[in-house]
Amino acid sequence: MMPGGAASPLQQLIARFGTALIVTDPQQLAAVSVDHRQLYRGKALALALPRSTAEVSQLLAFCNALRIGVVPQGGNTSYCGGTAPDESGRQLVLSLRRLNAIRDLQPLNNSMVVEAGCILADVQTAATAAGRFFPLSLGAEGSCHIGGNLSTNAGGVNVVRYGMARDLVLGLEVVLADGRVLSTLGALRKDNTGYDLRHLFIGAEGTLGVITAASLKLFPAPRSIACGFTAVPDPAAAVGLLAHLREHCGDLVTSFELIPAVAVELVQRHLPGSRAPLAAGSPWYVLCEITSAVAAEALDERLEEALGAALEAGLLTDAVIAQSERERQEFWFLRENIPEAQRRDGPSLKHDVSLPINRLPEFIERASDWLAREVAEAYIVCYGHVGDGNLHFNLNQSRSGATDTADRLAGREHEIRRALHDLVKDMDGSFSAEHGIGRHKVEELERYAPPLELELMQAIKRAFDPNGIMNPGKVLRAT
C-alpha cells in the first residue's frame, strides 16, 4: 500500500486487469528489462500481456490516467535501447507477443493485415504460402516482431529494390496514449484524404502510440534468383559495380551488400561450417542478388554476363555465382552472421550510418584513417547495404592481448562516436540509418537535428501524448 493507505500503481493495475494480464514474476521482468545489446538494465514495474487491441486500449487509458509510463515491446531486438524500461521501477513493459494473428490476406490485392506481435519470419511465410512475397528481411527476422519493425522503420537487405519498412505499409491500427484507437487499416494504394497519419507512427518507436496491427504490401513471389559473390579491390569499385549492375539488370537488382575480408574471417573463425566462396583472398567483397517473378528466367546467364563485363572494366577481380539454393544460403550465411561473429569475438562499438552512395568510399577512407591514427584499442568491421547507402561502421576490441582493451575502448565510446558522427554530418549523411534512436542516440538527435525539426517533433509528441507516458526518454528526452 502507498502512504495513507492508498493502493500503489501496481496494485491498481492488478486489481483492474488481473494477474493473467499483469505479470510480476521476477524472472520474466528481468528478461524484458534488459535491451538486446545489454547496454541498459532497467527495472520494470510489471509486464503487461494484452491479447487484443481492446485490452491495449484499456491498458493505455488506465496508465494515462495514473501517469504510468508505458514501454511497448516486440521481440526486444532493438540496437539502441528502445524497448527497455528505465531504472525507476515505475514503467510498465507492454509486450505485443500475444497479438500475433494474420487477420487477412488478399493475394489479388497484394496485401495482408497482420497483428503487431507477428514474428517477421512468420509474416514472410504466410505471404509465401499465398504465392506472394513480403520483402522486409533482416538478421533478426526469426525473433523480431512486425510492430517493432514498423516502429523503427526497419531496413534490411532488400531496401535497394523494395524500400524501407515505411514503403511497405498501406495502413495501421494504433492505440493512442489515452486509449483511443486510430484505425487506417485499409488496403488502398491511393488515398489522398488529408494528412497521412500512418507515417507519424512508423519510425516513432512507440513514443506516440502503440501499433497493434498493420496492412502490408505484398509482391509477386520471386521465381528466378541469381546470387553472386564477388571480390572487389576497394569500396569505390563496389559503388561502381552497383551502378554497372543497375545499368545491365535494371530493377532486378534486389540486394547489394559490402563485406570486408575481416568480416569473412570472423564468421569462419566463430561459426563452424562457414566457408569463403572464393579461393583467393580479397580486401573487400560484394554479395549481390537479382530476382524476377518470371519462372525459369535465365538470370544466372544475365548476372554472369554483367559480372564478366565488370571484370573487364576493373570493377571486380573474381566472382562466383551460386549454382544451387544451398550454395546461395552459404553466401548469405557469411553476411547474416557478421553481427553474431562480432559478438563472439568480443565487445564492439556500433555505428549505423547512411551517406549518399557516391560518398561512401570517401567516408570509409576518412573514417578509417582517423581511427588508425587515434584508436589503437580497436579494429574496424565495416559492412552493410551499399545499395541504399547504409553502412554498419563497427569497431571491435583490438586483439592486442591487453586485459584492459575492452574497458579502454568502452571508455572512449563518446569521443569515437562524436568524431564519426561529425564526419557523417559533414558529408551530408545520417547518424541513424535503420536502427532508430531509442535511448542510446537521444543526445545525437539533439546535436544533429535542425532546431526547427526538434521543435516540431516535440510539438507532435505533446499533441499525441500530453502526459508523456509513451516510451518516456526514447527518441526525445523525457520532460
N, C-alpha and C positions, 0 to 999 in steps of 0.2 A: 504494500500500500504506500501511497505518497504521503508526505506530511499532512496532517489534518484528516487522515482517513480517506482521502480521495484515491481512486484507482489509478494506477500508473498507465501510461500509454499502452504498454504490452498487455497488461491485464484487460484493458478495454478492447484491444484487438481480439484477444482470445474469447472474451465474453461475447463479442459481436459475431465473430466468424468461426469460432471453434478450432480445436487442435488439428482437425483434418486439413484445414486450410492454412493455419498459422503454426509453423513448426519452430520449436525451440530446442531441439536436440543439439547438444554442443558439437558433436562431430559434423552434423550437416551444416551448422552455422559456420564452423571453421572452414569447411570446404568452399563455401560461397563467399567468404570474406577475404580471400586471397586472390589477387589477379593472376592471369595466365603466366606472366613472367616473374611473378613473386616480387615485384617492385613495391607493392603496397599490401600490408597486412592490416585490414580493418577489423571492426568488431560490429557484427550485425545485431540489431535489436531482435530480429526474428526473420524467418524465411516464409514468404507467402507463396502458396502454390495454387493459384486460381485454375479453375477448369473451364472457364468460359469468359467471353467478353463481358457478360453481365457481372460476373464476380470481380473482374478487374475494375469495372466501373464502380461497383460498390466499395471496393478497397480504396480506390483513389479518392472518392468523395469523403470517406471516413478519415483517411490520412490528411487530406486537405483541411478538414475541419479541426483536427487536432494538431496541425502543423508538424506531422511526422514526415521526415524525408524519405523518399522512395527511390530505390536504385533498381531500375529494370535490368534483368539479366537473362541472356540467352544461353549460349554454350560456354560463356566466360572465357573466350579466346582472345579478348582484346589485348593488343600490344601496348596500350597506353593507359592502363589502369581505369578504363571507362566503366567497368562493371563491378567494381569492388566498393563496398561501403567505407566510410571514413572510420577513424579510431574512436569516435564519440560514443558508440553503442546506442545511438538514437535513430539510426536509419534502417528502414525495412528493405530487405532484398526481395524484389518481386520477380520470381522466376516464371518464364513463359513456357517451361518444358511440357506442361500438360496440355497446352493449346497446340496440338500437333496434327490436326486433321487437314486432309486435302478436301476442301469444301466443294470444289467444282473444277472440271477440266473440259475445255471445249476445243478439240483438235481443229475444227473447221474455222474457228475464230483465232486459233493460235494463242490461246490464253488459258490460265488456270488461276484459281483462287485458293490460297493456302494460308494456314494459320501461322502465327509468328514463331511458334515453338517447333516447327518442322525443321529437321536437320537438313542442311543444304543437299547432301547426297541423296536423301530420300525424295526431295523435290526433283532432282535430276532423274532419278529412277522412275518416278511417276510419269514424267514427261516422256521418257524413252518408251515406257510401256504403251503409251498412246501414239507412238510413232512420231514424237516431236522431240525438240531439243531445248533445254534451258541452259544457256551458255555460261552462267556465272560459275567459275571454277577456281578454287584456291586450295592451298595445302591443308587447311583445317576443315575441309568440306565434310569429313566424316563425323565431326562433332559440333561445328558452329551451326547456329540457327539462322533461318532466313530473316527473322526480325532483327537480329544483330547485324546481319549483312547490310540490310537497308538502313539501319540506324547509323552505320558508319560509312555508308556509300562505298561498299567494298569494291575492289578492283579485280585482281586475279589475272590469269594467263590469257584470257580471250578478249581483253579490252580493245585490242587493236582492231578487231572486226565488229564486236557487238557492243562496246561501250561499258561504262561503269554500271553498278547496281541501279543507279538513278535512271539510266536509259532503258531498264528492263521492267519498269513499273508502270502499269496502267491506272492503278488506283490503290487506295489504302483504307483500312479501318483503324482509327486511332482513338484511344480513350484519353481525354484531356485531364488536366490536373484536378479539376473539380468534379470529375466523374462523367461528364457528358461524352457521348460517343459521336465522333465525326466519321461518317461512312461515305467514301467515294470509291466504292469497290466496282464500279462499272468497268466494262472491258472495251471502252471506246478508244480508237486511235485519234479521233478528232473530237475535241470538246472545248470550245472557247467561251465558256460561261463564267467569266470573271477570273479572279485570281486562282492560280493553280496551287492550292494549298498543300497538296501532297509533297511538293518539293521542299517545303519548310521542315517537314519531319524526317525526310531522307537526309542522313548526314548529321542530324541534330543530336544523336547519341542519347536519346531518351530524356533530353532536357526540356522538351516542350510537351511531351505526351508519350503514351505507350502504344506502339504499333502492335495491334493484335491480329491483323490479317492483311494480306496484300493480293492484288490482282496482278499477275505477272505475264509478260510477253513470252510466247514460245516461238520456235522457229522450225523449219523443216529439219529433220534429223540428218546429220552428215552421213552419207553413204559411201563416200570415197575420201580417203585420207592419205596424204603423203607427209612423212615426217623425216626431216634431215638434221643431222648433227654435223656441224662444220667447224673447222679450225680457221680462226681469223688472226691476223697479226696484231691488231690493236682495236680499241673501241671505234676509232674513226672508220676503219674498214667495215666494222659491224654496221654502223649507221649507213655507210654506202651500200652495203649488202641489202639492208632493209629497203632502201629506195629502189635498188635493182630488182628485188623480188616483186615489189608492188608494180613496177613497170611491166614485168613479164607475166605476173599472175593476177594482178588486179585485186579485187576484193576477196579472192580465195585465201589470201594470207590471213590466218587466224591467230597464230601465236608467233612471237619472235623474242626469245629470251637470251640475254647475255650472261655467260657463265665464265668466271676466271678459272685458271688452272688450279689455284689453291682450293677452290670450292670442290672441284672434282676429286682432288687428293683427299680432302676432308671426308667426303662421303665414302670414298673407297676405304679409308682407314677405320671409320667408325661404324659402317653399316655393311656387314658381310653379304657377299653375293653381288655387290655392285661392281661394274667394270667400266673402263674407259672405252667408248665406241671406236676411237681412233688410236692406232698403234703408236704413231709418232706424237710427241708432246707438242703443245702449243700454249702460248701465254693466255689466250682467250679462245672461247668457243661460242657458237650461237646454236641454239636449238630452235628450229623453225618448223612450222606446220601449215599446210594448206589443206582446205577441206571443201567438199562440194556435196550438195544434196542429190546430185545425179549419180545413180548407181553405176559402178564399173567405169567411171570416167578415168581416163589414163593420167592420173595425177602424178604417179611416180615418174613417168616419162617427162611430164611438164616440169616437175621440180628438178629432175636431173638435167634437163636442157638449161634451165635457168641457172643452176649452180655451176654447170660447165662454163657458161658464158661469164659468170662471176669469177671463176678461176682464171680464165684468160685475161680478165680485167684487173687481176691482182687483188681482188676483194677478199679472197679466201685462199688457203694453202692446201686444204684437204677437205673431204666431205664424204659422208656415208648416208644412204637413205635406208630407213628401216624396211626390212623385207618381210616382216610379219608383225602381228599385233604384239607378240611377246617382245620383239626387239624394240618396238615403239615404246612399250611400257618401261623397258630398261633405260631408254634415253630419258624418259620423263622421271624415272626414279632418281636419277642424278640431280635433276633440277628441283624436284619437290622436297628432297631430303636435305637440302643445304641448311635450312634452319635447325633441323634436328642434329646434323653433324656439327654445326657450330656450338650448339648447346652442350653436346658431349665433349667437345674439345676444351671447354672452359668458359668463363664469363666473357661477355661481349657488350659493346655499346652499339645500339641500333639506330640508324637514321633512315627514315622513309621519305625520300625527296623526289621531286619531279622538276624537270627542266625542259625547255624547248629541245626537241630531239637533236637538232643540228648542233646544240651546245653541250651535249652530253660528253663528248671526248674532251673538250676543254675543261669541264668541271672535274672529270676524273683525274686529268693530269694535274690541275692546280691543287685539288684537294690532296692527292697522293703526295705531291711534292711537299706540301706543308706538313703532312703527318710524318713523312720520312725525316724531316728536319726536327720536328718538335715533339714527337710522341714515340719514344723508344719502347714504351710499355706494350705496344700493340702492333699487330699486322692487319692489313686490310682484306676484307672479304666483300668485294663489290659485285653485285649481280642484280638482275632484275628485268623488268618488262620494257626493253628498249623500244618496242613498237609503239608505246604510248608515253615514253619519256620518263618512266618511273624507275629509279634506282634504289636498291637497298644497300646503302653505303655503310657497312658494318665494320667494327673493329673488334677483333678477338685478342685476348691477352697474349702477350709475347711468350714464346716458348724458351725464354732465356734460362729458365730453371730457377730464377729468383723466387723465393717463397712469398714475397710481398707484391708481386707483379699485379695480381688482380686488385689488391687494395689500392695500389698507386693509380691504376687505370680508373677505377671507380671514383677515386678522389679527384680526378681531372675531368670527370664527365661534363660538368657545366662548361668548363673552359673549351673543351673539344667541340661540344655541341654548338656553342656560341660561334666559334670560328667557322665551322662547316655551314651553319645556317646563315651566317652573314654572307658567306660566299654564294650560297644558293640565292639569297635575296639580290645580291649584286648582279647575278646572272639571270634575273627575271624568272626565278623558279619558285617553288613552294616547299616549305619545310614539312608538309604533311600531304602525301600523295594519296594513300589508300588506307592508312591505319587510324585516321581520325586524330582528335585532340585529347580526349579523355581527361585525366587528371595530370598526366605527365607533361603535356605541352601547353597548359594554360598560359604560362609565362611567355612562351614563344608566340602564341597568338597575340598577346598584349603587346609584344615588342614589334611584330612584323605587320600586323593588320593595320590598314589606314584608320585613323581615328573615327572617321565617319562610318566605316563598316562596323567597328566595335559599338559605336553609339546605336546604330540600327539593330544590331544583334541583341543588345541589352534591352532595347525597346520591345522587340519581338518577344524576348524572354518574359518581360514584365506583363505583356498582353496575354500570353498563354498561361503563365504560371506566376500570378501576382504574389503568392505566398512563398515562392521559391522552394517547393517541395520536390520538384522533379530532378533527380540525379544531381543534387547540390554539389557545386565545386568542380563539375566536369564542363569542359568547353569554356565556360565563363566562370570567373571567380565568384564564389558564394558571397552574398552580401547580407 
